[in-house]
């Protein structure tokens, strides 16, 4: 089973504020996410891939 991160946990990992991450979601520039049980959740693997892509110049 994959680990899921909340919006706040993901913002902390990306060193963004919650508001900045919400704007990234709105702009379509955030890691993939889904609403599960009414809460925005991120797969840890997707957040890690997002960070890796930023360092490889793919983002």
C-alpha positions in Angstrom: 0.0 0.0 0.0 1.3 3.4 -0.9 1.7 6.1 1.7 -0.6 9.1 1.3 0.3 12.6 2.3 -2.1 15.4 3.3 -2.0 18.8 1.8 -0.1 20.2 4.8 2.4 17.3 4.8 3.1 17.8 1.1 3.5 21.6 1.5 6.0 21.0 4.2 8.0 18.5 2.0 8.0 21.1 -0.8 8.8 23.9 1.6 5.8 25.8 0.5 3.0 27.3 2.5 -0.4 25.6 2.3 -1.7 28.6 0.3 1.2 28.3 -2.2 0.5 24.6 -2.7 -3.2 25.3 -3.2 -2.3 27.8 -5.9 0.0 25.2 -7.6 -2.9 22.8 -7.6 -5.1 25.5 -9.2 -2.4 26.4 -11.7 -1.8 22.7 -12.6 1.8 22.8 -11.5 1.6 20.7 -8.3 2.2 16.9 -8.0 -0.7 14.7 -8.9 -3.3 14.5 -6.2 -6.9 13.3 -5.6 -9.7 14.0 -3.2 -10.2 11.0 -1.0 -13.0 11.2 1.6 -13.3 14.9 0.9 -9.6 15.5 1.6 -6.9 16.4 -0.9 -4.3 13.6 -0.8 -0.9 13.1 -2.5 0.9 9.8 -3.1 4.3 10.0 -1.5 5.8 8.4 -4.7 4.2 11.2 -6.8 5.7 13.9 -4.6 9.1 12.2 -4.7 8.9 12.0 -8.5 7.9 15.7 -8.7 11.0 16.7 -6.7 13.3 14.4 -8.8 11.9 15.9 -12.0 12.6 19.4 -10.7 16.3 18.5 -10.3 16.5 16.8 -13.7 15.1 19.9 -15.4 11.9 18.1 -16.5 9.6 20.5 -14.7 
